[in-house]
Amino acid sequence: MTFDDISKSRKLLESVVAKTKTEEQRARAELLLRAFEYYEASAVSYLGLVKNKEYYENMNKKRYEMVNEFQKDPVLVHPLRFDEKRFDALKW
């Protein structure tokens, strides 16, 4: 996986959102985009796909913020809280 792959995926998902015709379609497309944003932040911060340290740190911070935000979402809830003490090996 490369940063270009992630950027291309984001553009495709944003295109899907833009092409929706109903509120239901928009809600589903935005949910998929929101879920992608978490995985995007995780991939960029874990795999070191960017050289810009500030961008990397922002994406890592976003990952932590999103896992907290998703705790209230029945679909996006993260089943394995990587930020719990028992999962210290999953932190980077």
N, CA, C and O atoms as CSV, one atom per row, in Angstrom:
chain,resi,resn,atom,element,x,y,z
A,1,MET,N,N,0.842,-1.167,0.000
A,1,MET,CA,C,0.000,0.000,0.000
A,1,MET,C,C,0.894,1.238,0.000
A,1,MET,O,O,1.903,1.302,0.702
A,2,THR,N,N,0.497,2.208,-0.800
A,2,THR,CA,C,1.250,3.461,-0.875
A,2,THR,C,C,0.333,4.627,-0.512
A,2,THR,O,O,-0.888,4.488,-0.440
A,3,PHE,N,N,0.942,5.747,-0.293
A,3,PHE,CA,C,0.165,6.947,-0.014
A,3,PHE,C,C,-0.723,7.285,-1.209
A,3,PHE,O,O,-1.841,7.771,-1.035
A,4,ASP,N,N,-0.233,7.030,-2.414
A,4,ASP,CA,C,-1.043,7.270,-3.620
A,4,ASP,C,C,-2.287,6.385,-3.625
A,4,ASP,O,O,-3.358,6.837,-4.030
A,5,ASP,N,N,-2.165,5.137,-3.186
A,5,ASP,CA,C,-3.319,4.241,-3.098
A,5,ASP,C,C,-4.370,4.817,-2.153
A,5,ASP,O,O,-5.566,4.799,-2.447
A,6,ILE,N,N,-3.912,5.317,-1.036
A,6,ILE,CA,C,-4.829,5.880,-0.046
A,6,ILE,C,C,-5.494,7.150,-0.608
A,6,ILE,O,O,-6.698,7.348,-0.449
A,7,SER,N,N,-4.714,7.985,-1.251
A,7,SER,CA,C,-5.264,9.212,-1.840
A,7,SER,C,C,-6.296,8.886,-2.920
A,7,SER,O,O,-7.342,9.530,-3.004
A,8,LYS,N,N,-5.997,7.893,-3.735
A,8,LYS,CA,C,-6.927,7.492,-4.790
A,8,LYS,C,C,-8.220,6.945,-4.180
A,8,LYS,O,O,-9.312,7.243,-4.664
A,9,SER,N,N,-8.097,6.158,-3.134
A,9,SER,CA,C,-9.277,5.611,-2.461
A,9,SER,C,C,-10.144,6.724,-1.898
A,9,SER,O,O,-11.369,6.682,-2.014
A,10,ARG,N,N,-9.511,7.722,-1.287
A,10,ARG,CA,C,-10.268,8.853,-0.738
A,10,ARG,C,C,-11.026,9.579,-1.848
A,10,ARG,O,O,-12.204,9.899,-1.688
A,11,LYS,N,N,-10.367,9.838,-2.955
A,11,LYS,CA,C,-11.018,10.537,-4.062
A,11,LYS,C,C,-12.207,9.740,-4.597
A,11,LYS,O,O,-13.247,10.315,-4.917
A,12,LEU,N,N,-12.055,8.425,-4.693
A,12,LEU,CA,C,-13.157,7.592,-5.175
A,12,LEU,C,C,-14.342,7.634,-4.211
A,12,LEU,O,O,-15.491,7.742,-4.639
A,13,LEU,N,N,-14.064,7.551,-2.928
A,13,LEU,CA,C,-15.151,7.606,-1.949
A,13,LEU,C,C,-15.825,8.971,-1.935
A,13,LEU,O,O,-17.047,9.058,-1.814
A,14,GLU,N,N,-15.052,10.021,-2.055
A,14,GLU,CA,C,-15.631,11.367,-2.125
A,14,GLU,C,C,-16.496,11.506,-3.378
A,14,GLU,O,O,-17.527,12.178,-3.350
A,15,SER,N,N,-16.081,10.873,-4.471
A,15,SER,CA,C,-16.862,10.885,-5.702
A,15,SER,C,C,-18.198,10.160,-5.500
A,15,SER,O,O,-19.234,10.601,-5.998
A,16,VAL,N,N,-18.162,9.067,-4.781
A,16,VAL,CA,C,-19.397,8.334,-4.493
A,16,VAL,C,C,-20.363,9.221,-3.715
A,16,VAL,O,O,-21.550,9.285,-4.036
A,17,VAL,N,N,-19.855,9.902,-2.693
A,17,VAL,CA,C,-20.702,10.804,-1.903
A,17,VAL,C,C,-21.307,11.878,-2.803
A,17,VAL,O,O,-22.495,12.182,-2.689
A,18,ALA,N,N,-20.519,12.445,-3.679
A,18,ALA,CA,C,-20.988,13.521,-4.553
A,18,ALA,C,C,-22.052,13.041,-5.544
A,18,ALA,O,O,-22.883,13.830,-5.993
A,19,LYS,N,N,-22.027,11.767,-5.879
A,19,LYS,CA,C,-22.960,11.234,-6.881
A,19,LYS,C,C,-24.248,10.672,-6.290
A,19,LYS,O,O,-25.104,10.185,-7.029
A,20,THR,N,N,-24.392,10.731,-4.992
A,20,THR,CA,C,-25.609,10.194,-4.390
A,20,THR,C,C,-26.824,10.999,-4.834
A,20,THR,O,O,-26.733,12.188,-5.138
A,21,LYS,N,N,-27.962,10.316,-4.861
A,21,LYS,CA,C,-29.193,10.965,-5.303
A,21,LYS,C,C,-30.242,11.044,-4.197
A,21,LYS,O,O,-31.129,11.896,-4.248
A,22,THR,N,N,-30.150,10.172,-3.206
A,22,THR,CA,C,-31.126,10.182,-2.124
A,22,THR,C,C,-30.418,10.379,-0.791
A,22,THR,O,O,-29.205,10.195,-0.683
A,23,GLU,N,N,-31.181,10.751,0.209
A,23,GLU,CA,C,-30.612,10.918,1.555
A,23,GLU,C,C,-30.065,9.592,2.082
A,23,GLU,O,O,-29.041,9.572,2.764
A,24,GLU,N,N,-30.738,8.492,1.770
A,24,GLU,CA,C,-30.272,7.181,2.220
A,24,GLU,C,C,-28.928,6.832,1.583
A,24,GLU,O,O,-28.021,6.343,2.256
A,25,GLN,N,N,-28.810,7.086,0.286
A,25,GLN,CA,C,-27.536,6.838,-0.392
A,25,GLN,C,C,-26.433,7.706,0.201
A,25,GLN,O,O,-25.322,7.233,0.440
A,26,ARG,N,N,-26.743,8.971,0.437
A,26,ARG,CA,C,-25.751,9.887,1.006
A,26,ARG,C,C,-25.316,9.413,2.388
A,26,ARG,O,O,-24.127,9.434,2.706
A,27,ALA,N,N,-26.269,8.986,3.208
A,27,ALA,CA,C,-25.940,8.525,4.561
A,27,ALA,C,C,-25.012,7.315,4.499
A,27,ALA,O,O,-24.039,7.248,5.249
A,28,ARG,N,N,-25.299,6.359,3.614
A,28,ARG,CA,C,-24.440,5.173,3.491
A,28,ARG,C,C,-23.054,5.554,2.987
A,28,ARG,O,O,-22.042,5.093,3.516
A,29,ALA,N,N,-23.016,6.400,1.959
A,29,ALA,CA,C,-21.732,6.803,1.385
A,29,ALA,C,C,-20.888,7.574,2.402
A,29,ALA,O,O,-19.678,7.364,2.490
A,30,GLU,N,N,-21.516,8.455,3.161
A,30,GLU,CA,C,-20.775,9.214,4.176
A,30,GLU,C,C,-20.287,8.310,5.295
A,30,GLU,O,O,-19.213,8.539,5.851
A,31,LEU,N,N,-21.059,7.286,5.633
A,31,LEU,CA,C,-20.621,6.331,6.644
A,31,LEU,C,C,-19.378,5.584,6.173
A,31,LEU,O,O,-18.429,5.398,6.934
A,32,LEU,N,N,-19.392,5.160,4.916
A,32,LEU,CA,C,-18.216,4.479,4.359
A,32,LEU,C,C,-16.998,5.400,4.329
A,32,LEU,O,O,-15.886,4.978,4.647
A,33,LEU,N,N,-17.209,6.644,3.951
A,33,LEU,CA,C,-16.108,7.610,3.930
A,33,LEU,C,C,-15.569,7.845,5.335
A,33,LEU,O,O,-14.357,7.933,5.534
A,34,ARG,N,N,-16.460,7.946,6.299
A,34,ARG,CA,C,-16.034,8.168,7.697
A,34,ARG,C,C,-15.210,6.981,8.205
A,34,ARG,O,O,-14.186,7.163,8.862
A,35,ALA,N,N,-15.666,5.771,7.896
A,35,ALA,CA,C,-14.902,4.579,8.293
A,35,ALA,C,C,-13.541,4.573,7.604
A,35,ALA,O,O,-12.528,4.237,8.219
A,36,PHE,N,N,-13.523,4.941,6.339
A,36,PHE,CA,C,-12.256,5.009,5.610
A,36,PHE,C,C,-11.298,5.994,6.259
A,36,PHE,O,O,-10.097,5.731,6.323
A,37,GLU,N,N,-11.801,7.115,6.739
A,37,GLU,CA,C,-10.943,8.128,7.352
A,37,GLU,C,C,-10.160,7.554,8.535
A,37,GLU,O,O,-8.999,7.901,8.748
A,38,TYR,N,N,-10.804,6.677,9.298
A,38,TYR,CA,C,-10.101,6.052,10.414
A,38,TYR,C,C,-8.967,5.164,9.900
A,38,TYR,O,O,-7.845,5.233,10.403
A,39,TYR,N,N,-9.256,4.344,8.912
A,39,TYR,CA,C,-8.234,3.450,8.377
A,39,TYR,C,C,-7.144,4.219,7.643
A,39,TYR,O,O,-5.984,3.807,7.640
A,40,GLU,N,N,-7.512,5.325,7.029
A,40,GLU,CA,C,-6.531,6.191,6.394
A,40,GLU,C,C,-5.559,6.733,7.450
A,40,GLU,O,O,-4.343,6.686,7.266
A,41,ALA,N,N,-6.102,7.240,8.544
A,41,ALA,CA,C,-5.260,7.781,9.617
A,41,ALA,C,C,-4.373,6.693,10.209
A,41,ALA,O,O,-3.208,6.937,10.522
A,42,SER,N,N,-4.922,5.503,10.361
A,42,SER,CA,C,-4.152,4.389,10.915
A,42,SER,C,C,-3.017,3.987,9.981
A,42,SER,O,O,-1.879,3.817,10.417
A,43,ALA,N,N,-3.328,3.837,8.700
A,43,ALA,CA,C,-2.307,3.415,7.739
A,43,ALA,C,C,-1.189,4.439,7.622
A,43,ALA,O,O,-0.011,4.083,7.617
A,44,VAL,N,N,-1.560,5.705,7.528
A,44,VAL,CA,C,-0.547,6.748,7.374
A,44,VAL,C,C,0.321,6.840,8.624
A,44,VAL,O,O,1.537,7.004,8.525
A,45,SER,N,N,-0.294,6.737,9.790
A,45,SER,CA,C,0.497,6.883,11.012
A,45,SER,C,C,1.287,5.617,11.338
A,45,SER,O,O,2.345,5.704,11.961
A,46,TYR,N,N,0.810,4.465,10.938
A,46,TYR,CA,C,1.523,3.222,11.247
A,46,TYR,C,C,2.594,2.908,10.212
A,46,TYR,O,O,3.727,2.578,10.563
A,47,LEU,N,N,2.244,3.007,8.968
A,47,LEU,CA,C,3.168,2.598,7.920
A,47,LEU,C,C,4.198,3.654,7.567
A,47,LEU,O,O,5.117,3.397,6.789
A,48,GLY,N,N,4.046,4.842,8.138
A,48,GLY,CA,C,5.009,5.899,7.843
A,48,GLY,C,C,5.028,6.256,6.365
A,48,GLY,O,O,6.091,6.435,5.772
A,49,LEU,N,N,3.843,6.358,5.778
A,49,LEU,CA,C,3.748,6.617,4.345
A,49,LEU,C,C,4.073,8.053,3.967
A,49,LEU,O,O,4.189,8.370,2.783
A,50,VAL,N,N,4.218,8.906,4.940
A,50,VAL,CA,C,4.522,10.307,4.643
A,50,VAL,C,C,5.814,10.707,5.350
A,50,VAL,O,O,6.161,10.170,6.402
A,51,LYS,N,N,6.488,11.626,4.770
A,51,LYS,CA,C,7.752,12.106,5.349
A,51,LYS,C,C,7.545,13.307,6.254
A,51,LYS,O,O,8.408,13.631,7.070
A,52,ASN,N,N,6.407,13.967,6.113
A,52,ASN,CA,C,6.107,15.163,6.882
A,52,ASN,C,C,5.707,14.754,8.298
A,52,ASN,O,O,4.635,14.184,8.502
A,53,LYS,N,N,6.556,15.042,9.266
A,53,LYS,CA,C,6.327,14.616,10.648
A,53,LYS,C,C,5.049,15.221,11.227
A,53,LYS,O,O,4.321,14.539,11.949
A,54,GLU,N,N,4.766,16.477,10.926
A,54,GLU,CA,C,3.571,17.130,11.455
A,54,GLU,C,C,2.297,16.443,10.929
A,54,GLU,O,O,1.350,16.221,11.684
A,55,TYR,N,N,2.285,16.115,9.647
A,55,TYR,CA,C,1.137,15.429,9.055
A,55,TYR,C,C,0.963,14.049,9.706
A,55,TYR,O,O,-0.149,13.659,10.064
A,56,TYR,N,N,2.055,13.332,9.850
A,56,TYR,CA,C,2.036,12.023,10.504
A,56,TYR,C,C,1.454,12.140,11.915
A,56,TYR,O,O,0.576,11.362,12.288
A,57,GLU,N,N,1.930,13.094,12.689
A,57,GLU,CA,C,1.446,13.270,14.065
A,57,GLU,C,C,-0.030,13.651,14.096
A,57,GLU,O,O,-0.771,13.193,14.965
A,58,ASN,N,N,-0.457,14.482,13.158
A,58,ASN,CA,C,-1.875,14.850,13.077
A,58,ASN,C,C,-2.746,13.644,12.756
A,58,ASN,O,O,-3.833,13.493,13.313
A,59,MET,N,N,-2.274,12.796,11.867
A,59,MET,CA,C,-3.052,11.604,11.516
A,59,MET,C,C,-3.106,10.632,12.694
A,59,MET,O,O,-4.138,9.999,12.921
A,60,ASN,N,N,-2.037,10.508,13.430
A,60,ASN,CA,C,-2.039,9.631,14.600
A,60,ASN,C,C,-2.999,10.166,15.663
A,60,ASN,O,O,-3.731,9.403,16.293
A,61,LYS,N,N,-2.985,11.476,15.852
A,61,LYS,CA,C,-3.908,12.107,16.799
A,61,LYS,C,C,-5.357,11.891,16.347
A,61,LYS,O,O,-6.231,11.581,17.157
A,62,LYS,N,N,-5.594,12.057,15.055
A,62,LYS,CA,C,-6.940,11.862,14.502
A,62,LYS,C,C,-7.430,10.440,14.769
A,62,LYS,O,O,-8.604,10.235,15.077
A,63,ARG,N,N,-6.546,9.471,14.652
A,63,ARG,CA,C,-6.880,8.067,14.898
A,63,ARG,C,C,-7.401,7.881,16.315
A,63,ARG,O,O,-8.405,7.198,16.519
A,64,TYR,N,N,-6.743,8.470,17.283
A,64,TYR,CA,C,-7.181,8.368,18.679
A,64,TYR,C,C,-8.516,9.089,18.885
A,64,TYR,O,O,-9.395,8.585,19.584
A,65,GLU,N,N,-8.662,10.255,18.281
A,65,GLU,CA,C,-9.916,11.008,18.416
A,65,GLU,C,C,-11.085,10.237,17.813
A,65,GLU,O,O,-12.177,10.210,18.382
A,66,MET,N,N,-10.857,9.616,16.671
A,66,MET,CA,C,-11.933,8.894,15.996
A,66,MET,C,C,-12.352,7.643,16.756
A,66,MET,O,O,-13.540,7.325,16.811
A,67,VAL,N,N,-11.402,6.933,17.337
A,67,VAL,CA,C,-11.785,5.733,18.079
A,67,VAL,C,C,-12.646,6.122,19.276
A,67,VAL,O,O,-13.542,5.369,19.656
A,68,ASN,N,N,-12.395,7.269,19.871
A,68,ASN,CA,C,-13.253,7.766,20.961
A,68,ASN,C,C,-14.620,8.184,20.434
A,68,ASN,O,O,-15.650,7.857,21.022
A,69,GLU,N,N,-14.619,8.899,19.338
A,69,GLU,CA,C,-15.872,9.342,18.728
A,69,GLU,C,C,-16.739,8.149,18.311
A,69,GLU,O,O,-17.960,8.187,18.465
A,70,PHE,N,N,-16.126,7.112,17.793
A,70,PHE,CA,C,-16.859,5.943,17.305
A,70,PHE,C,C,-17.476,5.111,18.424
A,70,PHE,O,O,-18.349,4.283,18.164
A,71,GLN,N,N,-17.043,5.314,19.652
A,71,GLN,CA,C,-17.621,4.560,20.772
A,71,GLN,C,C,-19.124,4.776,20.879
A,71,GLN,O,O,-19.830,3.928,21.425
A,72,LYS,N,N,-19.619,5.884,20.375
A,72,LYS,CA,C,-21.048,6.213,20.454
A,72,LYS,C,C,-21.797,5.822,19.183
A,72,LYS,O,O,-23.003,6.043,19.086
A,73,ASP,N,N,-21.106,5.252,18.225
A,73,ASP,CA,C,-21.721,4.917,16.943
A,73,ASP,C,C,-21.929,3.403,16.856
A,73,ASP,O,O,-20.971,2.643,16.997
A,74,PRO,N,N,-23.167,2.955,16.626
A,74,PRO,CA,C,-23.427,1.510,16.605
A,74,PRO,C,C,-22.762,0.784,15.438
A,74,PRO,O,O,-22.570,-0.430,15.502
A,75,VAL,N,N,-22.413,1.492,14.391
A,75,VAL,CA,C,-21.787,0.862,13.233
A,75,VAL,C,C,-20.269,0.991,13.277
A,75,VAL,O,O,-19.557,0.033,12.975
A,76,LEU,N,N,-19.779,2.146,13.645
A,76,LEU,CA,C,-18.350,2.421,13.580
A,76,LEU,C,C,-17.592,2.110,14.873
A,76,LEU,O,O,-16.374,2.277,14.928
A,77,VAL,N,N,-18.286,1.667,15.893
A,77,VAL,CA,C,-17.622,1.375,17.160
A,77,VAL,C,C,-16.441,0.431,16.915
A,77,VAL,O,O,-16.562,-0.565,16.202
A,78,HIS,N,N,-15.332,0.756,17.504
A,78,HIS,CA,C,-14.118,-0.039,17.348
A,78,HIS,C,C,-14.162,-1.177,18.363
A,78,HIS,O,O,-14.130,-0.918,19.566
A,79,PRO,N,N,-14.233,-2.425,17.914
A,79,PRO,CA,C,-14.392,-3.537,18.853
A,79,PRO,C,C,-13.161,-3.796,19.723
A,79,PRO,O,O,-13.265,-4.402,20.789
A,80,LEU,N,N,-12.014,-3.340,19.269
A,80,LEU,CA,C,-10.780,-3.571,19.999
A,80,LEU,C,C,-10.120,-2.223,20.227
A,80,LEU,O,O,-9.527,-1.646,19.315
A,81,ARG,N,N,-10.227,-1.730,21.445
A,81,ARG,CA,C,-9.667,-0.414,21.760
A,81,ARG,C,C,-8.152,-0.519,21.867
A,81,ARG,O,O,-7.626,-0.945,22.896
A,82,PHE,N,N,-7.456,-0.133,20.811
A,82,PHE,CA,C,-5.994,-0.219,20.798
A,82,PHE,C,C,-5.356,0.660,21.859
A,82,PHE,O,O,-4.191,0.468,22.207
A,83,ASP,N,N,-6.112,1.625,22.378
A,83,ASP,CA,C,-5.539,2.551,23.345
A,83,ASP,C,C,-5.699,2.081,24.786
A,83,ASP,O,O,-5.345,2.806,25.715
A,84,GLU,N,N,-6.229,0.871,24.983
A,84,GLU,CA,C,-6.328,0.321,26.334
A,84,GLU,C,C,-4.970,-0.227,26.763
A,84,GLU,O,O,-4.180,-0.673,25.931
A,85,LYS,N,N,-4.715,-0.190,28.039
A,85,LYS,CA,C,-3.432,-0.636,28.585
A,85,LYS,C,C,-3.080,-2.059,28.162
A,85,LYS,O,O,-1.920,-2.356,27.876
A,86,ARG,N,N,-4.076,-2.932,28.123
A,86,ARG,CA,C,-3.801,-4.349,27.792
A,86,ARG,C,C,-3.335,-4.548,26.352
A,86,ARG,O,O,-2.835,-5.619,26.007
A,87,PHE,N,N,-3.492,-3.530,25.514
A,87,PHE,CA,C,-3.078,-3.626,24.125
A,87,PHE,C,C,-1.915,-2.683,23.797
A,87,PHE,O,O,-1.836,-2.158,22.686
A,88,ASP,N,N,-1.032,-2.474,24.740
A,88,ASP,CA,C,0.089,-1.552,24.532
A,88,ASP,C,C,0.911,-1.916,23.294
A,88,ASP,O,O,1.512,-1.043,22.666
A,89,ALA,N,N,0.937,-3.191,22.948
A,89,ALA,CA,C,1.723,-3.613,21.772
A,89,ALA,C,C,1.135,-3.078,20.474
A,89,ALA,O,O,1.812,-3.074,19.447
A,90,LEU,N,N,-0.121,-2.623,20.505
A,90,LEU,CA,C,-0.760,-2.102,19.293
A,90,LEU,C,C,-0.528,-0.609,19.126
A,90,LEU,O,O,-0.951,-0.033,18.124
A,91,LYS,N,N,0.125,0.024,20.073
A,91,LYS,CA,C,0.386,1.461,19.972
A,91,LYS,C,C,1.661,1.704,19.166
A,91,LYS,O,O,2.594,0.901,19.185
A,92,TRP,N,N,1.674,2.820,18.467
A,92,TRP,CA,C,2.882,3.223,17.765
A,92,TRP,C,C,3.068,4.696,17.876
A,92,TRP,O,O,4.038,5.238,17.346
